[in-house]
């Protein structure tokens, strides 16, 4: 279990996680998401007097672009993970999610 102590650990780490504004991305079919080479990318043609950007070969994009379709690790999985096994990125995500819960709880308490 990822247990953080000290001033980084939020006081209400056991608060239930409620995803109010969860966004869903359909990543079940990568074939539907791939664009043919040279296809103009919709929504990015806002520059005047310039051609719209077009889809490139997969190898022409940076490596991090390929990671965008992978789902992020959930708070439940992070809570079950040992701190020694967690990467720095996973630790930061854990802190972000627990802080978000604490902020929402504080706002709910202040409004009632």
PyMOL CGO cylinders between C-alpha atoms (Angstrom):
from pymol import cmd
from pymol.cgo import CYLINDER

trace = [
    CYLINDER, 0.00, 0.00, 0.00, 1.33, 3.43, -0.92, 0.3, 1, 1, 1, 1, 1, 1,
    CYLINDER, 1.33, 3.43, -0.92, 1.44, 5.19, 2.42, 0.3, 1, 1, 1, 1, 1, 1,
    CYLINDER, 1.44, 5.19, 2.42, 2.94, 8.64, 2.55, 0.3, 1, 1, 1, 1, 1, 1,
    CYLINDER, 2.94, 8.64, 2.55, 3.74, 10.36, 5.77, 0.3, 1, 1, 1, 1, 1, 1,
    CYLINDER, 3.74, 10.36, 5.77, 4.74, 13.86, 6.65, 0.3, 1, 1, 1, 1, 1, 1,
    CYLINDER, 4.74, 13.86, 6.65, 3.41, 17.08, 5.23, 0.3, 1, 1, 1, 1, 1, 1,
    CYLINDER, 3.41, 17.08, 5.23, 2.76, 15.67, 1.75, 0.3, 1, 1, 1, 1, 1, 1,
    CYLINDER, 2.76, 15.67, 1.75, 0.20, 13.16, 2.97, 0.3, 1, 1, 1, 1, 1, 1,
    CYLINDER, 0.20, 13.16, 2.97, -3.35, 14.55, 3.01, 0.3, 1, 1, 1, 1, 1, 1,
    CYLINDER, -3.35, 14.55, 3.01, -5.30, 14.18, 6.22, 0.3, 1, 1, 1, 1, 1, 1,
    CYLINDER, -5.30, 14.18, 6.22, -8.27, 12.41, 4.63, 0.3, 1, 1, 1, 1, 1, 1,
    CYLINDER, -8.27, 12.41, 4.63, -6.58, 9.63, 2.65, 0.3, 1, 1, 1, 1, 1, 1,
    CYLINDER, -6.58, 9.63, 2.65, -9.43, 7.24, 3.32, 0.3, 1, 1, 1, 1, 1, 1,
    CYLINDER, -9.43, 7.24, 3.32, -12.08, 9.47, 1.74, 0.3, 1, 1, 1, 1, 1, 1,
    CYLINDER, -12.08, 9.47, 1.74, -14.10, 7.78, -1.01, 0.3, 1, 1, 1, 1, 1, 1,
    CYLINDER, -14.10, 7.78, -1.01, -13.16, 8.73, -4.55, 0.3, 1, 1, 1, 1, 1, 1,
    CYLINDER, -13.16, 8.73, -4.55, -16.08, 10.11, -6.51, 0.3, 1, 1, 1, 1, 1, 1,
    CYLINDER, -16.08, 10.11, -6.51, -15.36, 10.79, -10.18, 0.3, 1, 1, 1, 1, 1, 1,
    CYLINDER, -15.36, 10.79, -10.18, -17.83, 13.62, -10.88, 0.3, 1, 1, 1, 1, 1, 1,
    CYLINDER, -17.83, 13.62, -10.88, -16.43, 14.75, -14.17, 0.3, 1, 1, 1, 1, 1, 1,
    CYLINDER, -16.43, 14.75, -14.17, -14.90, 11.61, -15.60, 0.3, 1, 1, 1, 1, 1, 1,
    CYLINDER, -14.90, 11.61, -15.60, -14.04, 11.77, -19.28, 0.3, 1, 1, 1, 1, 1, 1,
    CYLINDER, -14.04, 11.77, -19.28, -14.19, 8.62, -21.30, 0.3, 1, 1, 1, 1, 1, 1,
    CYLINDER, -14.19, 8.62, -21.30, -12.15, 7.95, -24.40, 0.3, 1, 1, 1, 1, 1, 1,
    CYLINDER, -12.15, 7.95, -24.40, -13.02, 5.07, -26.66, 0.3, 1, 1, 1, 1, 1, 1,
    CYLINDER, -13.02, 5.07, -26.66, -9.72, 3.24, -27.07, 0.3, 1, 1, 1, 1, 1, 1,
    CYLINDER, -9.72, 3.24, -27.07, -11.20, -0.16, -27.82, 0.3, 1, 1, 1, 1, 1, 1,
    CYLINDER, -11.20, -0.16, -27.82, -10.49, -0.02, -31.53, 0.3, 1, 1, 1, 1, 1, 1,
    CYLINDER, -10.49, -0.02, -31.53, -7.19, 1.52, -32.59, 0.3, 1, 1, 1, 1, 1, 1,
    CYLINDER, -7.19, 1.52, -32.59, -8.11, 1.00, -36.25, 0.3, 1, 1, 1, 1, 1, 1,
    CYLINDER, -8.11, 1.00, -36.25, -10.95, 3.50, -35.90, 0.3, 1, 1, 1, 1, 1, 1,
    CYLINDER, -10.95, 3.50, -35.90, -8.63, 6.10, -34.41, 0.3, 1, 1, 1, 1, 1, 1,
    CYLINDER, -8.63, 6.10, -34.41, -5.82, 5.87, -36.95, 0.3, 1, 1, 1, 1, 1, 1,
    CYLINDER, -5.82, 5.87, -36.95, -5.87, 8.40, -39.73, 0.3, 1, 1, 1, 1, 1, 1,
    CYLINDER, -5.87, 8.40, -39.73, -4.54, 7.87, -43.21, 0.3, 1, 1, 1, 1, 1, 1,
    CYLINDER, -4.54, 7.87, -43.21, -1.28, 9.62, -44.00, 0.3, 1, 1, 1, 1, 1, 1,
    CYLINDER, -1.28, 9.62, -44.00, -1.81, 13.13, -45.32, 0.3, 1, 1, 1, 1, 1, 1,
    CYLINDER, -1.81, 13.13, -45.32, -5.33, 13.47, -43.90, 0.3, 1, 1, 1, 1, 1, 1,
    CYLINDER, -5.33, 13.47, -43.90, -5.96, 16.98, -42.51, 0.3, 1, 1, 1, 1, 1, 1,
    CYLINDER, -5.96, 16.98, -42.51, -6.47, 16.83, -38.75, 0.3, 1, 1, 1, 1, 1, 1,
    CYLINDER, -6.47, 16.83, -38.75, -9.89, 18.30, -37.84, 0.3, 1, 1, 1, 1, 1, 1,
    CYLINDER, -9.89, 18.30, -37.84, -9.92, 21.11, -35.32, 0.3, 1, 1, 1, 1, 1, 1,
    CYLINDER, -9.92, 21.11, -35.32, -6.35, 22.21, -35.99, 0.3, 1, 1, 1, 1, 1, 1,
    CYLINDER, -6.35, 22.21, -35.99, -7.03, 24.25, -39.13, 0.3, 1, 1, 1, 1, 1, 1,
    CYLINDER, -7.03, 24.25, -39.13, -7.50, 27.57, -37.32, 0.3, 1, 1, 1, 1, 1, 1,
    CYLINDER, -7.50, 27.57, -37.32, -4.44, 29.40, -38.70, 0.3, 1, 1, 1, 1, 1, 1,
    CYLINDER, -4.44, 29.40, -38.70, -5.16, 31.88, -41.49, 0.3, 1, 1, 1, 1, 1, 1,
    CYLINDER, -5.16, 31.88, -41.49, -3.11, 31.68, -44.67, 0.3, 1, 1, 1, 1, 1, 1,
    CYLINDER, -3.11, 31.68, -44.67, -1.59, 28.32, -43.67, 0.3, 1, 1, 1, 1, 1, 1,
    CYLINDER, -1.59, 28.32, -43.67, -2.33, 24.77, -44.69, 0.3, 1, 1, 1, 1, 1, 1,
    CYLINDER, -2.33, 24.77, -44.69, -3.98, 22.62, -42.00, 0.3, 1, 1, 1, 1, 1, 1,
    CYLINDER, -3.98, 22.62, -42.00, -1.68, 20.10, -40.30, 0.3, 1, 1, 1, 1, 1, 1,
    CYLINDER, -1.68, 20.10, -40.30, -1.89, 16.60, -41.70, 0.3, 1, 1, 1, 1, 1, 1,
    CYLINDER, -1.89, 16.60, -41.70, -1.46, 13.16, -40.14, 0.3, 1, 1, 1, 1, 1, 1,
    CYLINDER, -1.46, 13.16, -40.14, 2.10, 11.87, -40.29, 0.3, 1, 1, 1, 1, 1, 1,
    CYLINDER, 2.10, 11.87, -40.29, 3.76, 8.48, -40.10, 0.3, 1, 1, 1, 1, 1, 1,
    CYLINDER, 3.76, 8.48, -40.10, 3.63, 7.06, -36.53, 0.3, 1, 1, 1, 1, 1, 1,
    CYLINDER, 3.63, 7.06, -36.53, 7.43, 7.08, -36.31, 0.3, 1, 1, 1, 1, 1, 1,
    CYLINDER, 7.43, 7.08, -36.31, 7.55, 10.85, -36.99, 0.3, 1, 1, 1, 1, 1, 1,
    CYLINDER, 7.55, 10.85, -36.99, 5.80, 11.64, -33.69, 0.3, 1, 1, 1, 1, 1, 1,
    CYLINDER, 5.80, 11.64, -33.69, 7.62, 11.76, -30.32, 0.3, 1, 1, 1, 1, 1, 1,
    CYLINDER, 7.62, 11.76, -30.32, 7.52, 8.63, -28.15, 0.3, 1, 1, 1, 1, 1, 1,
    CYLINDER, 7.52, 8.63, -28.15, 5.17, 10.14, -25.56, 0.3, 1, 1, 1, 1, 1, 1,
    CYLINDER, 5.17, 10.14, -25.56, 2.38, 10.44, -28.17, 0.3, 1, 1, 1, 1, 1, 1,
    CYLINDER, 2.38, 10.44, -28.17, 2.07, 6.65, -28.23, 0.3, 1, 1, 1, 1, 1, 1,
    CYLINDER, 2.07, 6.65, -28.23, 1.43, 6.65, -24.46, 0.3, 1, 1, 1, 1, 1, 1,
    CYLINDER, 1.43, 6.65, -24.46, -1.62, 8.93, -24.71, 0.3, 1, 1, 1, 1, 1, 1,
    CYLINDER, -1.62, 8.93, -24.71, -4.01, 6.08, -25.48, 0.3, 1, 1, 1, 1, 1, 1,
    CYLINDER, -4.01, 6.08, -25.48, -3.01, 4.08, -22.38, 0.3, 1, 1, 1, 1, 1, 1,
    CYLINDER, -3.01, 4.08, -22.38, -5.39, 4.56, -19.43, 0.3, 1, 1, 1, 1, 1, 1,
    CYLINDER, -5.39, 4.56, -19.43, -3.94, 6.20, -16.33, 0.3, 1, 1, 1, 1, 1, 1,
    CYLINDER, -3.94, 6.20, -16.33, -3.59, 4.14, -13.16, 0.3, 1, 1, 1, 1, 1, 1,
    CYLINDER, -3.59, 4.14, -13.16, -6.53, 4.45, -10.79, 0.3, 1, 1, 1, 1, 1, 1,
    CYLINDER, -6.53, 4.45, -10.79, -6.47, 5.60, -7.19, 0.3, 1, 1, 1, 1, 1, 1,
    CYLINDER, -6.47, 5.60, -7.19, -7.63, 2.17, -6.03, 0.3, 1, 1, 1, 1, 1, 1,
    CYLINDER, -7.63, 2.17, -6.03, -4.61, 0.53, -7.67, 0.3, 1, 1, 1, 1, 1, 1,
    CYLINDER, -4.61, 0.53, -7.67, -2.31, 3.19, -6.27, 0.3, 1, 1, 1, 1, 1, 1,
    CYLINDER, -2.31, 3.19, -6.27, -3.64, 2.60, -2.76, 0.3, 1, 1, 1, 1, 1, 1,
    CYLINDER, -3.64, 2.60, -2.76, -2.91, -1.13, -3.05, 0.3, 1, 1, 1, 1, 1, 1,
    CYLINDER, -2.91, -1.13, -3.05, 0.61, -0.47, -4.33, 0.3, 1, 1, 1, 1, 1, 1,
    CYLINDER, 0.61, -0.47, -4.33, 3.60, -0.42, -1.98, 0.3, 1, 1, 1, 1, 1, 1,
    CYLINDER, 3.60, -0.42, -1.98, 5.53, 2.85, -1.91, 0.3, 1, 1, 1, 1, 1, 1,
    CYLINDER, 5.53, 2.85, -1.91, 8.79, 1.09, -2.73, 0.3, 1, 1, 1, 1, 1, 1,
    CYLINDER, 8.79, 1.09, -2.73, 7.26, -0.35, -5.91, 0.3, 1, 1, 1, 1, 1, 1,
    CYLINDER, 7.26, -0.35, -5.91, 5.77, 2.94, -7.14, 0.3, 1, 1, 1, 1, 1, 1,
    CYLINDER, 5.77, 2.94, -7.14, 7.56, 5.14, -9.64, 0.3, 1, 1, 1, 1, 1, 1,
    CYLINDER, 7.56, 5.14, -9.64, 7.87, 8.88, -9.08, 0.3, 1, 1, 1, 1, 1, 1,
    CYLINDER, 7.87, 8.88, -9.08, 5.14, 9.47, -11.64, 0.3, 1, 1, 1, 1, 1, 1,
    CYLINDER, 5.14, 9.47, -11.64, 2.79, 7.10, -9.79, 0.3, 1, 1, 1, 1, 1, 1,
    CYLINDER, 2.79, 7.10, -9.79, 3.57, 8.78, -6.46, 0.3, 1, 1, 1, 1, 1, 1,
    CYLINDER, 3.57, 8.78, -6.46, 2.76, 12.19, -7.93, 0.3, 1, 1, 1, 1, 1, 1,
    CYLINDER, 2.76, 12.19, -7.93, -0.51, 10.87, -9.37, 0.3, 1, 1, 1, 1, 1, 1,
    CYLINDER, -0.51, 10.87, -9.37, -1.42, 9.43, -5.97, 0.3, 1, 1, 1, 1, 1, 1,
    CYLINDER, -1.42, 9.43, -5.97, -0.81, 12.77, -4.29, 0.3, 1, 1, 1, 1, 1, 1,
    CYLINDER, -0.81, 12.77, -4.29, -2.75, 14.61, -6.99, 0.3, 1, 1, 1, 1, 1, 1,
    CYLINDER, -2.75, 14.61, -6.99, -5.80, 12.36, -6.67, 0.3, 1, 1, 1, 1, 1, 1,
    CYLINDER, -5.80, 12.36, -6.67, -5.83, 12.39, -2.86, 0.3, 1, 1, 1, 1, 1, 1,
    CYLINDER, -5.83, 12.39, -2.86, -5.44, 16.19, -2.79, 0.3, 1, 1, 1, 1, 1, 1,
    CYLINDER, -5.44, 16.19, -2.79, -8.32, 16.49, -5.24, 0.3, 1, 1, 1, 1, 1, 1,
    CYLINDER, -8.32, 16.49, -5.24, -10.52, 14.40, -2.92, 0.3, 1, 1, 1, 1, 1, 1,
    CYLINDER, -10.52, 14.40, -2.92, -9.51, 16.50, 0.06, 0.3, 1, 1, 1, 1, 1, 1,
    CYLINDER, -9.51, 16.50, 0.06, -10.33, 19.74, -1.80, 0.3, 1, 1, 1, 1, 1, 1,
    CYLINDER, -10.33, 19.74, -1.80, -13.74, 18.41, -2.86, 0.3, 1, 1, 1, 1, 1, 1,
    CYLINDER, -13.74, 18.41, -2.86, -14.51, 17.28, 0.69, 0.3, 1, 1, 1, 1, 1, 1,
    CYLINDER, -14.51, 17.28, 0.69, -13.44, 20.66, 2.10, 0.3, 1, 1, 1, 1, 1, 1,
    CYLINDER, -13.44, 20.66, 2.10, -15.62, 22.47, -0.44, 0.3, 1, 1, 1, 1, 1, 1,
    CYLINDER, -15.62, 22.47, -0.44, -18.59, 20.23, 0.36, 0.3, 1, 1, 1, 1, 1, 1,
    CYLINDER, -18.59, 20.23, 0.36, -18.12, 20.88, 4.10, 0.3, 1, 1, 1, 1, 1, 1,
    CYLINDER, -18.12, 20.88, 4.10, -17.86, 24.65, 3.54, 0.3, 1, 1, 1, 1, 1, 1,
    CYLINDER, -17.86, 24.65, 3.54, -21.02, 24.78, 1.44, 0.3, 1, 1, 1, 1, 1, 1,
    CYLINDER, -21.02, 24.78, 1.44, -23.16, 22.90, 3.96, 0.3, 1, 1, 1, 1, 1, 1,
]
cmd.load_cgo(trace, "trace")
